[in-house]
Amino acid sequence: MGNHDTKEYSPQVDVAHYTKQSYRGKDRWLSYWYQLALVRQTAPSSVLEIGLGEGVVTDRLCKEGMAVTTCDIDARLHPDVVGSITALPFPDHSFDTVLAVEVLEHIRFEDTSQALGEIRRVARRYAVIGLPHAGYTFALEFKLPLLPRIQRLFKIPFFWKEHLFNGEHYWELGKKGYPVRRFLRVAERAGLTLVKKQKFSDDPAHRYFLFSV
C-alpha cells in the first residue's frame, strides 16, 4: 500500500461546480474525447480514474466493457474509494491503466513526485495524465476530401508569468518555473516512461501524456 504520511488535501470546490453550464463547455467535452481516446489506446481490462468529476469518462469506459474504479478525496462525489493521489489506497499493480486528468495541478508541485510514484505503483501497464497548459496558441486546421483532418498547433508558453494559487490550481504547465520538460523529468524520476505527449488545436488549454510503467 502507499505511504499515508503525506499532507492531507481537502476538496476545493462544491459538488455543484461540476453541474454548472460554465463547467460543461465545449472544451470540457473535447477533453473527455481525448481522455477516452488515450485510454482506449492502452486496451485495458481495468482502469483507475483519479478525480472523477461528474463521471462522464467513467460512464463511457464502463459502457465499453472496462472495469473502472474511481478514487477521489471528495466523498460527496461518491467515488468507489475515497483517497488522495499522494497516498492511493490500493495494492501494487492493481490496474492496467491509471487515468488522472486535471488532478495534479490541484496539489503542490513538490508533492507531484510522490503522486506520480503512487500512480506508477498501482499501475500494471500505463498511465494517462492530463494537465492545463497555459500560453498563447496559434492553430491551423484543414480538411481535404477523402483525407484525414490535419491539425497544427504552435504554442508560446507564459514562461514569464508567475502562477498565483487561485483556490484550485497550485501550478500550471507553461507558466514560470513549470515547463513541460520539468514535469517530464519528475515523471521519469518517479519511474514513468513517456510513450507520447499530445496537444490538439481544438483543445489548446490542455496537454496530455501517455506513460508506460
C-alpha positions in Angstrom: 0.0 0.0 0.0 1.0 3.6 -0.4 2.7 5.9 2.2 -0.1 7.6 4.1 2.2 10.0 5.9 1.6 12.8 3.4 -0.1 16.1 3.9 -3.9 15.9 3.5 -5.6 17.9 0.8 -9.2 18.9 1.0 -11.9 19.3 -1.7 -11.5 22.7 -3.4 -15.0 23.1 -5.0 -18.6 22.3 -4.2 -20.2 19.4 -5.9 -22.4 21.9 -7.8 -19.3 23.1 -9.6 -19.5 20.1 -11.9 -23.1 20.7 -12.9 -22.7 24.4 -13.9 -23.1 25.2 -17.5 -19.8 27.0 -17.5 -18.1 23.8 -16.5 -19.8 21.8 -19.2 -18.5 23.8 -22.1 -17.2 22.6 -25.4 -13.6 22.4 -24.2 -14.7 20.1 -21.4 -16.3 17.6 -23.8 -13.3 17.7 -26.1 -11.1 16.9 -23.1 -13.4 13.9 -22.4 -12.9 12.8 -26.1 -9.1 12.9 -25.9 -9.0 11.1 -22.5 -11.2 8.3 -23.8 -9.1 8.0 -27.0 -5.8 7.7 -25.0 -7.3 5.1 -22.6 -8.6 3.1 -25.5 -5.1 3.0 -27.0 -3.9 1.1 -23.9 -6.5 -1.6 -24.4 -7.1 -2.1 -20.6 -9.4 -4.5 -18.9 -9.2 -2.5 -15.6 -8.9 1.3 -15.2 -8.4 3.5 -12.1 -9.8 7.0 -12.7 -8.4 9.5 -10.1 -10.6 12.6 -9.8 -13.9 11.5 -11.4 -15.6 14.9 -11.7 -19.1 14.4 -13.0 -18.3 10.8 -14.1 -18.7 11.2 -17.8 -15.4 9.4 -18.7 -16.0 6.5 -16.2 -19.6 6.0 -17.5 -18.3 5.7 -21.1 -15.5 3.4 -20.3 -17.8 1.1 -18.3 -20.2 1.0 -21.3 -17.3 -0.1 -23.4 -16.7 -3.1 -21.1 -13.9 -1.9 -18.9 -13.8 -2.4 -15.2 -13.4 1.1 -13.8 -12.7 2.0 -10.2 -12.9 5.7 -9.2 -10.9 7.4 -6.5 -11.4 11.0 -5.2 -10.7 12.9 -2.0 -14.3 14.3 -2.1 -16.7 11.7 -0.7 -19.6 13.9 -1.8 -18.9 12.8 -5.4 -19.5 9.2 -4.4 -16.3 7.7 -5.7 -15.7 3.9 -5.3 -12.9 4.7 -3.0 -12.2 7.9 -1.1 -8.4 8.6 -1.1 -5.6 11.0 -2.1 -3.5 10.8 -5.2 -0.4 11.2 -2.9 -1.4 8.0 -1.0 -3.5 5.8 -3.2 -5.3 3.1 -1.0 -4.7 0.2 -3.4 -2.2 -2.7 -3.6 0.7 -2.5 -6.1 -0.1 -3.2 -9.7 -3.9 -3.1 -9.2 -4.9 -1.6 -12.6 -3.9 -2.0 -16.2 -4.2 1.8 -16.8 -4.4 4.7 -14.4 -6.2 7.9 -15.6 -5.5 11.3 -13.9 -6.6 14.3 -15.8 -6.8 17.8 -14.3 -5.8 16.4 -10.9 -2.1 17.0 -10.3 -2.4 20.8 -10.6 -4.6 20.7 -7.5 -1.7 19.6 -5.3 1.6 21.5 -4.7 4.3 20.8 -7.3 6.6 19.5 -4.6 4.1 16.7 -4.0 3.9 15.8 -7.6 6.8 13.3 -7.5 5.0 11.3 -4.8 1.7 11.4 -6.6 3.4 10.1 -9.8 5.2 7.5 -7.8 1.8 6.3 -6.4 0.4 6.2 -10.0 3.4 4.1 -11.0 3.0 1.8 -8.1 -0.7 0.9 -8.6 -0.5 0.7 -12.5 0.4 -2.5 -14.3 0.9 -1.1 -17.7 0.1 2.5 -18.5 -0.8 6.0 -17.0 -2.7 8.7 -18.9 -2.2 12.1 -17.4 -3.7 15.5 -18.5 -2.7 19.0 -17.3 -3.6 22.6 -18.0 -1.1 24.2 -20.3 -1.0 28.0 -20.3 0.1 30.1 -23.2 -0.7 31.9 -26.4 -2.0 29.4 -29.0 -1.8 29.6 -32.8 -3.7 26.8 -34.6 -4.1 25.7 -38.2 -6.6 23.0 -39.2 -7.7 21.9 -42.7 -9.6 19.0 -44.2 -9.4 17.8 -47.8 -12.0 15.3 -49.3 -11.1 11.7 -48.6 -8.1 12.6 -46.5 -7.7 12.8 -42.7 -8.1 16.1 -40.9 -4.7 17.8 -40.4 -4.1 19.9 -37.3 -1.1 22.1 -36.5 -0.7 23.8 -33.2 2.0 26.3 -32.1 2.1 27.5 -28.5 4.1 30.2 -26.7 4.1 29.3 -23.0 3.6 32.0 -20.4 7.2 31.4 -19.2 7.4 34.9 -17.8 4.2 34.7 -15.8 4.1 33.7 -12.1 1.3 31.4 -11.2 -0.7 32.5 -8.2 -2.8 30.0 -6.3 -6.4 30.7 -7.1 -8.0 28.3 -4.6 -7.8 25.4 -7.1 -4.6 25.3 -9.1 -1.3 25.4 -7.3 0.6 25.4 -10.7 0.1 25.0 -14.4 2.3 23.9 -17.2 3.7 26.7 -19.4 4.0 29.3 -16.5 7.2 30.5 -15.0 9.1 27.6 -13.4 6.8 24.9 -14.9 7.9 24.0 -18.4 6.8 20.7 -19.8 10.4 19.3 -19.6 10.5 19.9 -15.8 7.3 17.8 -15.4 8.7 15.1 -17.6 11.9 14.9 -15.5 9.8 14.4 -12.4 7.8 11.7 -14.1 10.9 9.9 -15.2 12.4 10.0 -11.7 9.1 8.5 -10.5 9.6 5.6 -12.8 7.3 6.5 -15.6 8.4 6.2 -19.3 7.0 8.7 -21.8 5.2 7.0 -24.7 3.7 10.1 -26.2 2.8 13.7 -25.4 -0.1 15.3 -27.3 -1.7 18.7 -27.8 -4.7 19.5 -30.0 -5.8 22.6 -31.9 -9.4 22.2 -30.7 -8.3 21.7 -27.0 -5.3 24.1 -26.7 -5.6 24.6 -23.0 -4.6 21.1 -22.1 -1.6 18.8 -22.6 -1.9 15.0 -22.5 0.7 12.4 -21.7 0.8 8.7 -22.1 3.3 6.8 -19.9 4.3 3.2 -19.6 5.3 1.8 -16.2 
